[in-house]
């Protein structure tokens, strides 16, 4: 009888502990917003407007979170961006990207490199593509190499899809050519008032 009792008590103890564990799980449901609704590997996401491609995003791995309206892409992200006619205007590469489905912004992070079809290059660590406005934005340090091989540096950047009509907010750099620079007097006055 002692042997049976010695075997029964551990079995009962295990069952009691197992039931308690299940009750704890049931009372603390997992946060479903942290679990992706969809996952995808090595695929391409194509966006169109009026039947014309606006962008093609290729990624290594993607997670979509419907409740947060976010799509997280990792393992290398390559984006081909097109002008209003659907013609490729620039290519962007980054380590990671997050697509905000609420406002159509794509935030590229890591080593971000953007190259235009006209030979213009941009390097930074964080860059936002606003699909609705058709513009790039950054408040980070940027390095710009023009088609003429001039190199400019600065903090903050804005441009259209083909990296034309670009603006660097706090530029510096060196060139051997004569440049026609435009300065925003309002920005200079605001900066002087802040000092």
C-alpha positions as CSV (number, residue, x, y, z in Angstrom):
1,X,0.0,0.0,0.0
2,X,2.9,2.4,0.7
3,X,4.2,1.9,-2.8
4,X,0.8,2.9,-4.3
5,X,0.5,5.9,-2.1
6,X,4.0,7.0,-3.0
7,X,3.1,6.8,-6.7
8,X,-0.4,8.4,-6.4
9,X,0.8,11.6,-4.5
10,X,3.2,12.7,-7.3
11,X,0.7,12.1,-10.0
12,X,-2.0,14.1,-8.1
13,X,0.6,16.9,-7.5
14,X,1.4,17.1,-11.2
15,X,-2.3,17.2,-12.2
16,X,-3.0,20.0,-9.7
17,X,0.0,22.1,-10.9
18,X,-1.0,21.5,-14.6
19,X,-4.6,22.7,-13.9
20,X,-3.3,25.8,-12.1
21,X,-1.1,26.6,-15.1
22,X,-4.1,26.4,-17.5
23,X,-6.1,28.8,-15.3
24,X,-3.3,31.4,-15.3
25,X,-3.2,31.3,-19.1
26,X,-6.9,31.7,-19.4
27,X,-7.0,34.7,-17.0
28,X,-4.1,36.4,-18.9
29,X,-4.9,36.3,-22.6
30,X,-2.0,37.2,-24.9
31,X,-1.9,40.7,-26.5
32,X,-3.0,39.9,-30.1
33,X,-1.8,43.3,-31.5
34,X,1.8,42.0,-31.0
35,X,1.1,38.9,-33.1
36,X,1.2,39.4,-36.9
37,X,-1.9,38.6,-39.0
38,X,0.3,37.8,-42.0
39,X,3.8,36.8,-42.7
40,X,5.7,36.5,-46.0
41,X,9.2,35.6,-47.1
42,X,11.1,36.8,-50.2
43,X,8.2,38.5,-52.0
44,X,7.3,41.8,-53.8
45,X,4.5,44.2,-52.9
46,X,3.3,46.4,-55.8
47,X,1.4,49.6,-55.3
48,X,-0.6,51.2,-58.1
49,X,-2.6,54.4,-58.6
50,X,-5.0,54.6,-61.5
51,X,-3.6,51.5,-63.1
52,X,0.0,52.7,-63.0
53,X,2.7,51.3,-60.7
54,X,3.8,53.8,-58.0
55,X,6.2,51.4,-56.2
56,X,7.5,47.9,-56.0
57,X,8.8,46.8,-52.6
58,X,10.8,43.6,-52.4
59,X,11.7,42.3,-48.9
60,X,13.3,39.3,-47.3
61,X,10.7,38.9,-44.5
62,X,7.4,40.8,-43.8
63,X,5.0,40.9,-40.9
64,X,1.6,42.6,-41.1
65,X,-0.2,43.9,-38.0
66,X,-3.8,44.8,-39.1
67,X,-4.9,46.3,-35.8
68,X,-1.9,48.7,-35.8
69,X,-2.1,49.2,-39.6
70,X,1.6,48.5,-39.9
71,X,3.7,46.3,-42.2
72,X,7.2,45.6,-40.9
73,X,9.8,44.4,-43.5
74,X,13.2,43.1,-42.6
75,X,16.1,41.1,-44.1
76,X,16.8,43.7,-46.8
77,X,14.3,45.9,-48.4
78,X,14.5,47.2,-52.0
79,X,12.0,49.7,-53.4
80,X,11.6,50.8,-57.0
81,X,9.7,54.1,-57.0
82,X,8.0,55.4,-60.2
83,X,7.0,58.8,-61.3
84,X,3.3,59.8,-62.1
85,X,3.5,57.9,-65.5
86,X,4.7,54.7,-64.0
87,X,8.3,55.1,-65.2
88,X,11.0,54.1,-62.6
89,X,12.5,57.2,-61.1
90,X,14.6,56.0,-58.2
91,X,15.6,52.9,-56.2
92,X,15.9,52.7,-52.4
93,X,17.6,50.1,-50.4
94,X,17.5,49.7,-46.6
95,X,18.0,47.1,-43.9
96,X,14.4,47.5,-42.6
97,X,11.3,49.4,-43.4
98,X,7.9,50.0,-41.9
99,X,4.8,50.8,-44.0
100,X,2.1,52.7,-42.2
101,X,-1.1,51.7,-43.9
102,X,-3.0,54.7,-42.4
103,X,-1.0,57.4,-44.2
104,X,1.0,55.3,-46.8
105,X,4.3,56.4,-45.4
106,X,7.3,54.0,-45.6
107,X,10.0,54.6,-43.1
108,X,13.4,53.1,-44.2
109,X,16.0,52.5,-41.5
110,X,19.5,51.1,-41.2
111,X,21.9,51.9,-44.0
112,X,19.6,53.6,-46.4
113,X,20.8,54.2,-50.0
114,X,18.7,55.9,-52.7
115,X,19.8,56.2,-56.3
116,X,17.9,58.2,-59.0
117,X,17.7,57.2,-62.6
118,X,19.8,60.4,-63.3
119,X,22.8,59.3,-61.2
120,X,22.0,61.2,-58.0
121,X,22.8,59.2,-54.7
122,X,21.6,59.7,-51.1
123,X,22.9,58.0,-48.0
124,X,21.3,58.3,-44.5
125,X,20.2,56.1,-41.6
126,X,16.5,57.0,-41.6
127,X,14.4,58.2,-44.5
128,X,10.6,58.5,-45.0
129,X,8.9,58.0,-48.3
130,X,5.5,59.7,-48.4
131,X,3.6,58.0,-51.2
132,X,0.7,60.5,-51.2
133,X,2.9,63.5,-51.7
134,X,5.5,61.7,-53.8
135,X,8.4,62.9,-51.6
136,X,11.3,61.8,-49.5
137,X,11.8,63.3,-46.0
138,X,14.6,63.0,-43.4
139,X,15.6,64.8,-40.3
140,X,18.8,62.8,-40.0
141,X,22.4,63.3,-41.2
142,X,22.5,62.8,-45.0
143,X,25.2,62.5,-47.7
144,X,24.3,63.5,-51.2
145,X,26.4,62.8,-54.3
146,X,25.2,64.6,-57.3
147,X,25.3,63.4,-60.9
148,X,28.3,65.7,-61.4
149,X,30.1,63.8,-58.5
150,X,29.8,66.7,-56.0
151,X,29.4,65.6,-52.4
152,X,27.3,67.5,-49.9
153,X,26.5,66.7,-46.3
154,X,23.8,68.0,-44.0
155,X,21.1,67.5,-41.5
156,X,17.6,67.1,-43.0
157,X,16.6,66.3,-46.5
158,X,13.5,66.7,-48.8
159,X,13.0,65.8,-52.4
160,X,10.7,64.5,-55.1
161,X,10.6,60.8,-56.2
162,X,13.5,61.2,-58.7
163,X,15.6,63.0,-56.2
164,X,15.1,66.2,-58.2
165,X,14.3,69.6,-56.6
166,X,16.0,68.5,-53.4
167,X,16.6,70.5,-50.2
168,X,19.2,69.9,-47.5
169,X,18.3,72.0,-44.4
170,X,21.8,72.4,-42.9
171,X,24.2,71.8,-45.8
172,X,28.0,71.7,-46.0
173,X,30.5,70.3,-48.5
174,X,33.2,71.0,-51.0
175,X,33.0,71.5,-54.8
176,X,35.4,72.9,-57.4
177,X,32.5,74.1,-59.6
178,X,30.6,77.3,-59.4
179,X,27.2,76.6,-57.8
180,X,24.0,78.7,-58.0
181,X,22.7,78.3,-54.4
182,X,19.3,79.6,-53.1
183,X,19.0,80.5,-49.5
184,X,15.7,80.7,-47.6
185,X,15.8,84.0,-45.8
186,X,12.8,83.0,-43.6
187,X,14.8,79.9,-42.3
188,X,17.8,82.1,-41.6
189,X,15.8,84.7,-39.6
190,X,14.0,81.9,-37.6
191,X,17.4,80.4,-36.8
192,X,18.8,83.8,-35.6
193,X,15.7,84.4,-33.4
194,X,16.2,81.0,-31.7
195,X,19.8,81.9,-30.8
